[in-house]
Amino acid sequence: MPLLLAALAALLAPAVAAAADPPPAGPAAETDIGVVATAVRVTGARCEHPRRLEADPAATLVDRPAWIITCEDGRFRVIFEGDTGPKVTPLD
């Protein structure tokens, strides 16, 4: 279990670091959307073919970034809560 948490932390680190700003356009945005989609999948939800990623300013705090991701399978709010991993809430 500690190995899984370490791998998840390494995977999510870029999204957490970039959470203060909306995702940039271009190749970096594709990486960010992939990281957030993976966070959705890690919780057991389906997120096939992610299509859009946007910052969620209403749910974002200084130390807790939040995103809305739109996938082929639905929309999700993803909140990165530090060491506890992502909190994923279906929106549709």
Secondary structure, DSSP 8 states (H G I E B T S, - for coil): -HHHHHHHHHHHHHHHHTTTS---SSHHHHHHHHHHHHHHHHTT----S--EEEE-TTT-BTTB-EEEEEETTEEEEEEE-GGG-EEEEE--
